[in-house]
Amino acid sequence: MVSRSYSNLLELASGESPSFGRMSRRLPRIMTVAGIISDLDDDPSESVCSDPSSSSVQRDRIIIVANQLPIRAQRKSDGSNSWIFTWDENSLLLQLKDGLGDDDIEVFYVGCLREEIHPTEQEEVSQILLETFKCVPTFLPPDLFTRFYHGFCKQQLWPLFHYMLPLSPDLGGRFNRSSWQAYVSVNKIFADRIMEVINPEDDFVWVHDYHLMVLPSFLRKRFNRVKLGFFLHSPFPSSEIYKTLPIREDLLRALLNSDLIGFHTFDYARHFLSCCSRMLGLTYESKRGYIGLEYCGRTVSIKILPVGIHMGQLQSVLSLPETEATVDELIKQYHDQGRIMLLGVDDMDIFKGISLKLLAMEQLLLQHPQWKGKVVLVQIANPARGKGKDVKEVQTETYSTVKRINETYGKPGYDPIVLIDAPLKFYEKVAYYAVAECCLVTAVRDGMNLIPYEYIISRHGNARLDKVLCLEPTTPKKSMLVISEFIGCSPSLSGAIRVNPWNIDAVADAMDCALDMAEPEKQLRHEKHYRYVSTHDVGYWARSFLQDLERTCRDHARRRCWGIGFGLSFRVIVLDPNFRKLSMEHIVSAYKRTTTRAILLDYDGTLMPQTSIDKSPSTRSIDILNNLCRDENNMVFIVSARSRKTLAEWFSQCERLGLAAEHGYFLRIARDMEWDTCVPPADTSWKQIAEPVMQLYTETTDGSFIEDKETALVWCYEDADPDFGSCQAKELLDHLESVLANEPVTVKSGQNIVEVKPQGVSKGLVAKRLLSIMQEKGMSPDFVLCIGDDRSDEDMFEVITSSVAGSSIAPRAEVFACTVGQKPSKAKYYLDDTAEIVRLMQGLASVSEQTIAL
């Protein structure tokens, strides 16, 4: 049952091998009755942290979480009404465990059973599965399961991820709030079950597929340092499709609570990153071959690697006597009758393109009549995993199309299409693979699809099957694939004939090409595919993913984490252990007891919110600055990227305020003094080279513009399309670095900008200059305050922090480097926003006023 406190969440939610080191752990525990657990909306300080000192050494452990356990359950036939449980050998999750093949890794599973277990039996079943199979079953009430699985998963997420928009009630499911709440509820129930067995400091958790996309938020809330990976086995749609989902940001933020997110193809990963960029404003980059996405001080790694098959299992099935017998039967049924078998193996659902394949077969017989009476398409239709009107429509269309084509092109003893819609055992499918001349996979959209991989290995066969197939041991093997370009395995199979399944004529031509291709070419293509599939198996995939997960989580123990946000907006911010909020009482006390003070303030984003349209300082800000400047003990500087003309106009009423313009190139100690430069005067002839280049990118990037400063040029793309603007910025950066290679300038990228400025210019120079001036006057400061909000201010923080060990400030001086917002920074303090900074400055100004009055 869902806990009472969880109802609040629902309301909120509505708006190669890993080198695992030995780790200490507690003994696992199991509960079959709900315990008192920290809910997602509890205070972040209550997040669970295990105590390593109370641990004992055991094997490294991975908890694999998926919608279904790799377990088959059936009632005993002896009348006792008890259950028999066995491993599901066809489950990817079990194959994953076998693929790891490491006795030092202990695997636990959390998931649902296919069969419904009565509440009175659940405790006993839980204990049996835990002790015998190391499985933790998740029991869901039937109504909740229906709304979760058949409702939200299969009627909303699954169609959308396969590019079906709910333009009408008959085309995919319209968003249903009740189904969404059921989805969130089930994900929380999964989190509760994981909590019963997890040792959060040590265990790795690997969550699978779209059924559990919000689970990372629940786990991250309970255990901020949980080592969490997620792999999506379905496609991830383009941002234009995904953004139609009403809870789009919730799902993205939940996934970003993972440490590693895996996808089958680059396209799927690219679409996910684009969505994070467009909808959450996040940036990503590739470093040393790893794609990382920065989120709240954490780097969320992106893994691109298609899953493979279990070679050992498939080869053992190929060696079964039953397989050999079935192959022998199929040879007599087809080959000995002069028939060439084409094979399709698909689930009976709307995205597998069965009807398109049948129409292509019809077109083959029409356009290439030489194949009439020779070629047979055997279509194995597996039962659909979902249910509903769309499944019935696919079944009806498939049966009627097969009937029509067979009536048109068939003859006594020959049907061009053989439809098998009864469930087949795996060895029977493998036998069909071994006999088929060509395998056709024409799905209009599919996450991965391992049918081509299984076909390739089956066609490679073994010595015993070679005898059945009348092949010499030295005969090169061959296979042909016609596959849709819209399935996940397509990029990996470069020797296949790739087709657009919607183009019936092209698919028919591809089938003809596959049938008519020269034998040596077929053999070469098969050998290429076999090398790839046999080396990139499920074990390779699992070891590679876990190796990257371990790498990503390596620094977890050293990080200081803060959990913020409510409901599905919860996220963890990773900060330096010494990073803390600046206390008003602390800094005011330091301000009062010091006599020589240096104050450096950034402007945009520090004293003035970035979102303000009118960027000029308010009367209140001017008054605060003047009160600070009137204090003889203070030297106050505004350090900005803005031009000196703008700063001079805005702060004309501040007589004793120091100004640093264009990142510190220009410097003025007081209003009545001349502007000086922190570096030798710059030659700006380089602008004649840079500006035409920037102008070119401005003309081709809608929403971008150029800001021309005295010593710098800035290309801004804040209002451009995020993906295109970022792409153009990278190109512009490379272009400018190339054409300006011999010029005394630096080219840097920032938040929605690319800037060219003189070499050596930074805000850190202003901090050095100010401290130097004060030292020359015999006023080594015993109080230094520096506040800024972006990357350019980090140079100031670095200078004043490092000056503590030097002679430019007084011994035991009070030094405060403060950034705006909780984020990774060289500053040791933070304040939440500009309003808090203004209040802080007002407080310091009030102290100065009182001092002056005395």
Secondary structure as UniProt FT lines:
FT   TURN            4..5
FT   HELIX           6..14
FT   STRAND          24..25
FT   TURN            40..41
FT   HELIX           44..46
FT   HELIX           52..54
FT   STRAND          56..57
FT   STRAND          60..68
FT   STRAND          71..75
FT   TURN            77..78
FT   STRAND          83..87
FT   TURN            89..90
FT   HELIX           92..100
FT   TURN            103..104
FT   STRAND          105..112
FT   HELIX           119..133
FT   STRAND          135..137
FT   HELIX           142..145
FT   HELIX           146..157
FT   HELIX           158..161
FT   TURN            162..163
FT   TURN            169..170
FT   HELIX           177..195
FT   TURN            196..197
FT   TURN            200..202
FT   STRAND          204..208
FT   HELIX           210..212
FT   TURN            213..214
FT   HELIX           215..222
FT   TURN            224..225
FT   STRAND          227..231
FT   HELIX           239..242
FT   TURN            243..244
FT   TURN            246..247
FT   HELIX           248..255
FT   TURN            256..257
FT   STRAND          260..263
FT   HELIX           266..280
FT   STRAND          284..287
FT   TURN            288..289
FT   STRAND          290..295
FT   TURN            296..297
FT   STRAND          298..304
FT   HELIX           311..318
FT   HELIX           321..333
FT   HELIX           335..337
FT   STRAND          340..347
FT   TURN            350..351
FT   HELIX           354..367
FT   HELIX           369..371
FT   TURN            372..374
FT   STRAND          375..382
FT   HELIX           389..409
FT   TURN            412..413
FT   STRAND          417..420
FT   HELIX           426..435
FT   STRAND          438..441
FT   HELIX           451..460
FT   HELIX           463..468
FT   TURN            469..470
FT   TURN            473..474
FT   STRAND          480..484
FT   TURN            485..486
FT   TURN            488..489
FT   HELIX           490..492
FT   TURN            494..495
FT   STRAND          497..499
FT   TURN            501..502
FT   HELIX           504..516
FT   HELIX           519..535
FT   HELIX           538..552
FT   TURN            553..555
FT   HELIX           556..558
FT   STRAND          560..564
FT   HELIX           567..569
FT   STRAND          571..575
FT   TURN            577..578
FT   STRAND          580..581
FT   HELIX           584..592
FT   STRAND          597..601
FT   TURN            605..607
FT   TURN            610..611
FT   HELIX           619..630
FT   TURN            632..633
FT   STRAND          634..639
FT   HELIX           644..650
FT   TURN            651..653
FT   TURN            655..656
FT   STRAND          658..661
FT   HELIX           662..664
FT   STRAND          666..668
FT   TURN            671..672
FT   STRAND          676..677
FT   TURN            685..686
FT   HELIX           687..700
FT   TURN            702..703
FT   STRAND          705..708
FT   STRAND          713..716
FT   TURN            718..719
FT   HELIX           722..739
FT   TURN            740..742
FT   STRAND          745..750
FT   TURN            751..752
FT   STRAND          753..758
FT   TURN            759..760
FT   HELIX           763..776
FT   TURN            777..778
FT   STRAND          783..788
FT   HELIX           791..793
FT   HELIX           794..802
FT   HELIX           803..805
FT   TURN            811..812
FT   STRAND          814..820
FT   STRAND          829..831
FT   HELIX           834..853
//
